[in-house]
Amino acid sequence: LCFAGALFYVYKLVFRDYGAKTARRSQILMVLFPTAFFATIAYTEGLFLLLTAAFMYYLRQRRLWVAAVLGFFAALTRSVGVMLVFPFGVQVLLDALHEGGGAREIIWRIVRRGWKVILIPLGTVVYLLINYAVFGDALHFLVAQREHWSQGMCFIGYTLRVLTNCVFTRDIRLVLELFLPELIAIFVVLWLLLGAARRKNSVMMAQALPLYYMSVSVTWLLSAPRYMLP
């Protein structure tokens, strides 16, 4: 149901800028994405896709309160959801500059409209409070990821080095099923995103690039194509 809702908002979002043909094509490509099946099972993919697609749609509609609430739940759903502060901030900044006026007037517009962005990191704060209530440690999720998945944040260069090393040293089955597809996906998706950046859609890039970077810059990457779907 969430994935169906995500497809609905992807259509509305793309239709707004590129028309019906491209919007339908976007839906089809999203369904055909190799890891889209994760959005039909009890993982966070479907929910996160729905929240981020709806967030972007209402943000582009300048319905900032709705976007901020959706951003709150996106950050509560996944840690990378907090990165939605970037497209929110860029949209507010561009609108304030577009309307013109003096520096004081522009700053006032940014503050008056942009303060709602605090709802997005508030979703992260709520998640940390849940960790504290359950485990007595607000950052317990980091401990769990480190101990059970050898997982932590890092510079993307480290991730690429580990994956490349695995391609040349691990069992051929693991290489073909996991490490090589991940390595290919990282570069192909980045190439597609940078190609899209030439269209100068700053708000969309402010959503896509931070989410991309946060999703693949981890010490032990196991599901890069799945994480990059949103």
N, C-alpha and C positions, 0 to 999 in steps of 0.2 A: 504493500500500500504506500509506504514511504517512497519507494523507487518510482511508482506511478506518479506520485505527487511531484517528485523531482523532475521527471520528464515533462510534466505539465509546465512547471516554472522555467525549465530550460527553453521550452518552446516560446513562452511569453517573453523571456529575456532576449533571445536571439531575434525573434520576430521584430522586436522594438527597433533594432538597429539594421537588420539585414534582410527582413522580409520572410514570407512564408516558406519559400523553397529552401532557403538555408536553414531555417528553423526546423523543418521536417528532417533535413539531412543531419542536423545536429542530434536530433532524437535517435535516428537510426544508428549513427556512429556510436552514440553513447550506449545503446543496447548491445551493439556488436563488439564493444571494447572487451578484450580478452578476459578481464577480471570482473566484468559487470555482474556475473552470477553471484558474487558476494553480496550484492545489493538485494538479493531475493531470499537471503537466509538471515538467521538471527545474529547478524553482525551490525556494527554501527554504520556501515556504508550507506544503506538506504536512507536512514534518518539524517546522517550528516549531509548527504547530497541534497535532500529536501530542504534542510535548513539553510545551506549555503546558497543554493539556487534561488530560494525565496528571498533570502537576505539581499542578494545582488539585484533581484528584480525590484523590490521595494525601495532599495537604496537609489537605483536609477530613476525611480518614480518620485524621488525626494520625499518619500514617506519615512522620515528618519526615525520616528518612534517605533514603527513596526519593524524596521530594519534592525534597530538596536536591540529590541526584544528577541528577535530571531538570532542575532549575533550572540546574545547571552546564552541561549540554549545550545548554539553551535559550540561555544567554548566549554559548556558543561558536558557536551557529548564527546568531544575530543580535545586533547590539549592543543593541537594545532589550530583549533577554532579561534583562539585569541588573536591570531594573525589577521582576522577580519577588521581589526582596528585600522589597518592601513587603507583598504578601499574606502572605509567610512570617512577617514580623515581626508583622503584625496578628493572625494566627492564634495565634501563641505568646503574645502579650500578652493577648488575650481569654481564652484558656484559663487563663492564670495568674491573672487577675483573677477569673474565674468560680469557681475553686476556693477563693478566699477566703484568710484568714489575715492575718498581719501584713505590714508593708511589707518586712521583711527576707526573709521566707519567699517572698513574691511575686517579689522581685528574684532570689532564688536559683533559682526555677523558670524564670524568663525566661532567665537565663544558662545554666542546665543544659540547657535544651531548644533555646534560640535560637542557640547558638554555631554550629550546623550551617549557618546561613545564609551563612557565609563561603564555602561551596562555590560559591554562585551567582556572586559577583564573581570567583571564581577562574577560572571559564570565560572571563570577559573578559580576565583576566591571561594565560591560555594563548593567546588570540587575539593579544594584543599581542606575546607572545613569538614567535609564528609570524611576525608582521610583521617583527620584529627579525631573526629568523633568515634570512628570505628577502630583505629589502630593506635591512637595517641600520638600520631606523628603526621603533620600536614603534608610532608613530602614522602610518605611511605610508598607511594606509587613508584617513585624513583628507585627505592630499595628493591621492590618486587621486580621491576624490570631489569635491574642490574644483576640480581641473584638468580633469576630464572631464565632470563633471555640475553644476558650479557649486553644489555642495551643501555645506551646513554647518548646524549647529544655530542656532536663533534663538528669539525670543519669538513665540508663535503669532500675535500681532497683525501682525507683519511678513509672515508667510505669507499671512494673509487679505488684506492690502493688495496683495501681489503678484498673487494669484489674481484679486482684484476688478479690478485694473488690466488684467490679461490678458483678462478677459471683455469689457471695453469697447474694447480696442485691437487684439486679435489677429484673424486670419482667422476667419470665421464657422465654418468646418469644425473648426478647432482648438478654438474656443470650445465647440461642441456635443459634440465627442468627448472633450475633455480638461478644460478649465478649469472649465466650468460644472458638469459632474458631480462634479468634485472639491469645488468650493465647496458644492454641495448636500449631498454625502456628509458633509463635516465637520460641518455643522450638524445634519443628521438623526441621525447616529450619536451626537453629543453629547446631543441631545434624548432619544434612547432610553436612553442611559446614565444621565442624570440622572433620568429617569423610573424606571429600575430601582433607583436609589439610594434611592428612597422605601421600598423593601421592607426597607431596613436590613440588607442583606447586606454587612457591612463588608469581609469578606475578598474577596468577588468584586469589589467596587468598588476595593479596593486593588490588584487585578490589572488591571482594565479601564481605569481613568482614567489611571494613569501610562503604560501602554502606548499608549493613545490619544494622550496629549499628546506623547510622544516621537516617535510615528509621523508626526504632522502638523506639528510645529514645526521645519521645515527651510526653508532659504532658497529652494530651487527644487523645489517639490513636483510630482512627476510621477505618482505612483501611490497617492494617498491611499486610495481604496477597497480596493486590494489590501493596503496596510499595516494597514488597520483591521480586516480580516477576523478576525485572532486576538482 
